[in-house]
Amino acid sequence: MLTVLISGSAIAYNMFLPSMPDIAREFGVSVLSVQSSLIAFLIAYAAGHLFYGGVADRYGRRPVLLWGLAIYVLASLACALSTSMTMLIAARALQGVGAAGSMVMVRSIVRDLYDRQQSARALAVISTAMVFAPATAPALGGYLHAQFGWQASFVFLAVLSTVLFAYCTVRMAETHQAHGSNLLSNLKAMALGYQVLAGQRVFVAYSLNIGFISGALFAWFAGIPIVLIDSYGVSPNDFGYLMLTGTLGAFFGYASTIWLTGRLGVNRMIVIGSAIGLGGASLYLALPLFGVLTPLAAIAPMSLFNFGLAVTFPNAMAAAVSVRPELAGTGAAINGLSQYGISAITTLVVGLLASNTHLPLAWVIFAMQAAAAIASWVGWRARPAE
């Protein structure tokens, strides 16, 4: 169920990507305006992480998860019923707030149930689905768009989140003891938790590593549909299947993480994964610099990048939330703020660097992954004993 919850949250961002050009035409706006709905989602998603983590540490995981799913249902319906770009952007922001609840709670519940290295392996298993879901989401979104129109993706998300809400209401158990109901004392404790973690160098380094890697990935998600569909002539339906090529490496990366983390340790895996990701980002930049401007060049090197991401991501998350296990929810919240806050910035940058090729996109991805590699080295230097 944790895997389904995190998958349902992950696909909310990119399921409608094949519909972006048609949404722009329907509402008579620019593609940049449609990309603003991605930015609105990510900003709200990041802010939601910051809120949910501290609240869940004080009040428990289950009620926070249910409130998040309820918001997700209503927001998805509002997206489907949008009659203007302004309404869609507002509904997407609300959808981001709702979707953040599942992401934070799953990461927190895993840390409630497992120790540091077990958490990394558990997150690797869950994250396999987390990559599979958004990798296949554009293909499903493209099919739904072709058959029923752009609203169909949001209707699908509303139905899925309704089913998840009903299941969790009946079957989800609490995994974290609530710490009382005094509002003022809880707010003070939440603020102290954020302050404690912000003072831990290794926590900050690994949170930034997560943020920079995600910034690269979400920049690609935001920029690639415009390049492939509008500039390289790929159909919305074919676009979804091409995306699977770019994310194929993630499956092998997560399999490697499950097998190798116990042997090499969490910290070493973070450095190795960041280096592999930098190799993929370098190749992605080198091809357009040498004039290779094809759909395959805009997709295939990301498979190596995503292999590195899959090696890094679950280990960095496990390492970060294990710095202070009693603050796992708060740690997951700060990780999410870094992850989706930086992603919102890179999505905006990609929108402002509109081009007929994927070269500007490649520069953004390379810069983000280079920063992630530096953060992984800082984390390695400050690492605790394993």
Secondary structure, DSSP 8 states (H G I E B T S, - for coil): -HHHHHHHHHHHHHTTGGGHHHHHHHHT--HHHHHHHHHHHHHHHHHHHHHHHHHHHHH-HHHHHHHHHHHHHHHHHHHHT--SHHHHHHHHHHHHHHHHHHHHHHHHHHHHHS-HHHHHHHHHHHHHHHHHHHHHHHHHHHHHHHHH-THHHHHHHHHHHHHHHHHHHHH----S------HHHHHHHHHHHHHHHHT-HHHHHHHHHHHHHHHHHHHHHHHHHIIIIIIS---HHHHHHHHHHHHHHHHHHHHHHHHHHHHH-HHHHHHHHHHHHHHHHHHHHHHHHTT--STTTTTTTHHHHHHHHHHHHHHHHHHHHTSSGGGHHHHHHHHHHHHHHHHHHHHHHHHHT--SSSHHHHHHHHHHHHHHHHHHHHHHHT----
